[in-house]
Amino acid sequence: MKVAALQMVSGASLDANLAQARTLLAEAAAQGAELAVLPEYFCFMGARDTDKIALRETQGEGPIQRFLADAAREFGLWVVGGTLPLACDSDTQVFNTTLAFDPTGACVARYDKIHLFRFENGAERFDEAAVIRAGHAPARFTLTARDGTAWRVGLSVCYDLRFPELYRQHAKAGVDLLLVPSAFTHTTGRAHWEVLLRARAVENLAYVLAPAQGGTHENGRRTWGHSMLVDPWGSVQAQRPEGAGVVLGSLDPAFLRQVRTQLPALDHCVL
């Protein structure tokens, strides 16, 4: 099955971001992808963290969710919508939420980002908890490919990548593919992005598909990019350093079975 990680450099215009996302989804579909995954904050990266509150939607309604559902139907794709702001019980916070849509446009999974990024090095400062309400539960869904193969998919977002216990829960639930839509900073991405993605693939014997923001944004923030597909042996199968584009690769069920048979590490877990 062909899958696509869509890399973007999102800005402060919702309409412009959705137009760019649609172009990338169309390109992924034209190249034969069955699953296309957008990056974290694909729909909006404003001047201030609080700007996203004005765009919050309730689940099941709103222009961002309509866009994702319509695109899934139009292109016949499974579409995972990076993240978008969904309402919580506060006027000053939102959930940072991933929604997955099947090719009929039905929403089949919701994941609210659990781990919230905080970083300060004197030059950069981030504190997602000031605006984002943390989620509490892992989320997964089953994708049936056109050839009939069922793929169990585990959801995560960006900073979650540093917490292997989330991915081990996915592995224990039988996940074959881990998704990591992200907006890693250039500083942390250069140091840790690839090594963490490859580690999550190796330790959980699963494919990892990681679409990212990649470039310098209108608000001055620079994101690392390097969207990639990693196979269960830890090899990077496809990658894009910077700029908007499609990272296309294939999931091979026979290779997945081979790796898990030759090195059945998940069967050896004792803790």
C-alpha positions in Angstrom: 0.0 0.0 0.0 1.3 3.4 -0.9 1.2 6.1 1.8 2.0 9.8 1.7 3.4 12.2 4.3 2.4 15.7 3.3 5.0 18.4 4.3 3.8 22.0 4.6 4.9 25.4 5.6 1.6 26.7 7.0 0.9 30.3 7.6 -1.8 32.6 9.2 -4.4 32.3 6.4 -6.8 29.3 6.9 -7.9 29.5 3.2 -4.4 29.5 1.9 -3.4 26.6 4.1 -6.4 24.5 3.1 -5.7 25.3 -0.6 -2.1 24.1 -0.2 -3.3 21.0 1.6 -5.8 20.2 -1.1 -3.0 20.5 -3.8 -0.9 18.1 -1.8 -3.7 15.6 -1.3 -4.5 15.7 -5.0 -0.8 15.0 -5.8 -0.7 12.1 -3.3 -3.8 10.6 -4.9 -2.5 11.0 -8.4 0.6 9.1 -7.3 -1.4 6.2 -6.1 -1.4 6.8 -2.3 -4.2 5.2 -0.3 -3.4 7.1 2.9 -2.3 10.7 3.1 -1.4 12.3 6.4 -1.1 16.1 6.9 1.3 17.7 9.5 0.5 19.2 12.9 -1.1 22.6 12.6 -1.6 22.1 8.9 -4.5 24.5 8.9 -3.0 27.4 10.8 0.2 28.8 12.3 -0.6 32.3 13.6 1.4 35.1 15.0 0.6 34.0 18.6 -0.3 30.7 20.1 -3.7 32.1 21.2 -4.7 32.9 17.6 -5.8 29.3 17.1 -8.6 29.7 19.6 -10.6 31.8 17.2 -10.6 28.8 14.7 -11.7 26.2 17.2 -14.5 23.8 16.0 -16.7 21.3 17.8 -16.4 17.7 16.6 -18.4 17.0 13.6 -18.9 20.5 12.3 -16.8 23.4 11.0 -14.9 24.3 7.8 -11.7 22.4 8.6 -13.5 19.2 9.2 -15.7 19.6 6.1 -12.5 20.2 4.1 -11.0 16.9 5.4 -14.1 14.9 4.8 -14.7 16.4 1.3 -11.1 15.8 0.3 -11.2 12.1 1.5 -14.4 11.6 -0.7 -13.1 13.5 -3.7 -9.8 11.8 -3.9 -10.8 8.4 -2.6 -8.2 8.6 0.2 -7.9 7.8 3.8 -7.0 11.2 5.2 -5.5 12.0 8.6 -5.8 15.7 9.3 -2.6 16.5 11.0 -4.0 18.5 13.9 -6.8 21.2 14.2 -8.1 23.1 17.2 -11.2 21.5 18.7 -13.2 23.1 21.5 -12.9 22.0 25.2 -14.8 23.4 28.2 -12.6 26.5 28.4 -12.6 29.7 26.4 -8.9 30.0 26.7 -7.8 26.5 25.6 -8.4 24.0 22.8 -7.6 20.4 22.1 -4.8 19.8 19.5 -6.7 17.1 17.7 -5.9 14.6 15.0 -9.0 13.3 13.0 -8.9 10.4 10.6 -11.4 10.1 7.7 -12.1 7.1 5.5 -12.6 7.4 1.7 -16.3 7.9 2.2 -15.6 11.0 4.3 -16.6 9.4 7.6 -14.5 10.3 10.7 -13.2 7.0 12.0 -10.8 8.2 14.8 -10.0 11.1 17.0 -6.9 11.7 19.0 -6.2 14.6 21.3 -2.5 15.2 21.8 -1.5 14.0 25.2 2.0 15.3 25.8 2.4 19.1 25.5 5.7 20.6 24.4 7.7 23.0 26.6 11.1 24.3 25.7 13.2 27.3 26.5 16.9 27.8 25.6 17.2 31.6 25.9 16.4 32.3 22.3 13.3 30.2 21.9 10.4 29.6 24.3 7.4 27.3 23.8 4.7 26.3 26.3 1.8 24.5 24.6 -0.1 24.0 27.9 -0.8 27.7 28.1 -3.3 27.3 25.2 -3.8 23.5 24.6 -5.7 21.1 26.8 -4.0 17.8 27.1 -5.8 14.6 25.9 -5.7 11.4 28.0 -6.3 8.4 25.8 -4.5 6.7 22.9 -6.5 6.3 19.7 -6.2 3.8 16.9 -8.2 2.7 13.8 -8.1 -0.1 11.2 -7.5 0.8 7.6 -8.4 -1.8 4.9 -6.3 -1.3 1.8 -7.6 -1.8 -1.7 -5.9 -5.2 -1.8 -7.8 -6.3 1.3 -4.9 -6.0 3.8 -6.0 -4.7 7.1 -3.5 -2.2 8.7 -3.9 -1.3 12.4 -2.9 2.4 12.7 -1.8 4.2 15.9 -2.1 8.0 16.3 0.3 10.3 18.0 1.5 14.0 17.5 4.9 15.6 17.6 6.1 15.9 21.2 4.5 12.5 21.9 7.5 11.1 20.0 9.6 11.5 23.2 7.4 9.2 25.3 7.9 5.6 24.2 5.3 4.2 26.6 2.5 5.6 24.3 3.9 3.7 21.3 4.4 0.5 23.4 0.7 0.7 24.2 0.0 0.9 20.4 2.3 -2.1 19.8 0.6 -4.2 22.5 -2.7 -3.4 20.7 -1.3 -4.8 17.4 -0.5 -1.6 15.6 1.4 -2.0 12.2 1.7 1.7 11.4 2.5 4.6 13.7 1.6 8.2 12.5 3.5 11.2 13.9 2.2 14.5 12.4 4.5 17.1 13.7 5.8 20.7 13.8 9.3 20.0 15.3 11.3 23.2 15.9 14.5 23.4 13.8 16.6 23.3 17.0 15.0 20.1 18.4 14.4 18.5 15.1 18.1 18.8 14.0 19.1 17.1 17.2 16.5 14.4 17.8 13.9 14.0 15.0 15.3 11.1 12.9 16.8 9.2 15.8 13.5 9.2 17.7 11.4 8.2 14.7 13.8 5.3 13.9 13.8 4.2 17.5 10.0 4.1 17.6 10.0 2.0 14.5 12.6 -0.4 15.7 11.4 -1.0 19.2 7.8 -1.5 18.1 8.4 -3.4 14.9 6.2 -1.1 13.0 6.2 1.4 10.1 6.4 5.0 11.1 5.0 7.8 8.8 5.9 11.3 10.0 4.6 14.3 8.1 6.0 17.6 9.3 6.0 21.3 9.0 9.2 22.2 7.2 10.5 25.8 6.6 10.3 29.3 7.8 6.8 30.5 8.7 5.1 33.9 8.5 5.4 34.2 12.3 9.2 33.8 12.1 9.2 30.2 13.5 11.4 27.7 11.7 10.4 24.1 11.6 12.7 21.2 10.9 10.7 19.3 8.2 12.4 16.1 7.1 9.0 14.3 6.7 9.7 10.6 6.3 8.6 7.0 6.2 10.6 4.6 8.3 10.3 0.8 8.0 10.1 -1.7 10.9 13.9 -2.4 10.5 14.6 1.3 11.2 15.5 2.3 7.6 14.4 5.6 6.2 12.5 4.7 3.0 11.6 8.3 1.9 12.3 11.8 3.1 11.9 15.5 2.2 14.2 18.0 3.9 12.3 21.3 3.6 9.5 22.9 1.7 6.0 21.8 0.8 5.7 18.5 -1.0 4.7 14.8 -0.9 6.8 12.1 0.6 5.6 8.8 -0.9 6.4 5.3 0.2 5.0 1.8 0.4 4.0 -0.5 3.3 4.9 -4.1 2.6 3.0 -6.6 4.8 5.3 -9.4 3.9 8.4 -7.4 5.0 6.6 -6.5 8.2 5.9 -10.2 8.9 9.5 -11.1 8.1 10.9 -8.6 10.5 8.6 -9.6 13.3 9.3 -13.3 12.7 13.1 -13.0 12.6 13.3 -10.7 15.6 10.1 -11.3 17.8 11.1 -8.7 20.4 7.5 -7.8 21.2 7.0 -11.4 22.3 9.9 -11.0 24.7 8.5 -8.0 26.7 8.4 -8.8 30.4 7.5 -5.4 31.9 
